[in-house]
């Protein structure tokens, strides 16, 4: 069943709506991160208990990702996206209201589940907009997420500095960002009818149960991307401190990585349109490997920061390309495919700190962080096969029997 055509003006409004929702998702969790110490102090829990509680986000995401994909394929990405965004905005205050450690764990599981549903549905909606437009758009959507994360981090940091109570801060943030749902709800693509028809009338493959070879390929690519993206967040400050950098300098590696990743995603759609996803991901993977490898060999703060920055640029198109391609794979339900790749990426993000941490315990930091070099080379090696995965033009929604 084909979706009705949209005018150029309608598509522009829809694109802006999806950009706003990606921004909202990035901003919500970035507001939460700077307030974690306040929540910890309020409950008087130690670092170990806090660490266990924070895994609730990952657990909730892992438990609900595939369910979210099924919902997208049955009732449409628009409904799931609006409901999950509203739930995430309303639920943001739950950790601040938690009276006990157990309540905090449960609150974070709920937030993780809502985030998983929003992640799958907003990428599915983004793929629909991309298909309607006939040109790459996913890099831009993910760039909007990155901008939202920067903005949310600044707001959260300011709220912490001003000692605004976390509950008040989260209520205000949820209300402001929740208003986005009211503004954009009529501008999203209404795919409920198509989703119902696809779910009941086709034989397209789902996600985990019978993974298509293409899903395995894209899943492996996002595992490499997760390795590249997690190291700057989890280990960059620790590594630079080990190299002798002061506290202010040690934080610059992650900032540099994030800024260059955002910049790469802002221009990524044009590059993918002009060069194709295979060439862009190949180049990005090689840039990651070269920049990070040189930085590790020199092993001093400034070259390392430059290496992290260039790695952010190289890694920037990997997730957007994967979500874009999985949403149009012939023979795979879009929601289930996107959910599968999202689930694999979440597993990658959970495994990355354990892998690097385990290696640091038995070898040097340089050797442990070389997993980023290996991940960049792995992504570059897989990329040439991407051009074989796409459905023929204009036929992205055709089921394969």
PyMOL commands that set and color helices and strands:
alter all, ss='L'
color gray80, all
select helices_A, chain A and resi 8-33+36-43+47-75+77-91+94-97+101-133+138-161+166-184+192-201+213-242+247-250+252-275+277-298+301-326+334-362+365-383+386-388
alter helices_A, ss='H'
color red, helices_A
deselect
rebuild
show_as cartoon
